[in-house]
């Protein structure tokens, strides 16, 4: 997908059956071709690194949570986001289309995607999961798969308390309708209780225009 802020920035979102399947992909001849091309096409890492967010697909209630040591490379990486807080992003969407910023073109028709990072408090980890499962089901039921064709929550492999929400929406207008729904208001109030303070972990948002094309 393409950044709405910069046509030169892209987000690749993949799901794999296993790390073994991804490893098979990495050693394929066509992947070698792409790697060599990227050495020419991409800007130097000093200008923009190729950041990666890794997560286990899905989310569920667990009896014993775990915190695992991340790789040295991941501990040095910056977060991929273009909004520091989910609340800032929601305010931008709620202001449109009348006060939509210039980068949010075609508010009513442009398909958009978001990835949101959450970190609930340890004692509310399973409460968060239950609330999000309810919210996932209600959102799809109320808005429909045309308005929201993709709505999934995933779990960090390094910390069972960190989650990544990946959504695709038919338009910012469709997302705004979701934001003003009563069931969304219920979730917002629950998150005030369940999530750690933003000083500990912010609810980063990566926003992107769905798809990519030549310019």
Beta strands, then each sheet from edge to edge (+ up, - down):
strand 1: 112-119
strand 2: 150-155
strand 3: 162-169
strand 4: 205-209
sheet 1: 2+ 3- 1+ 4-
end
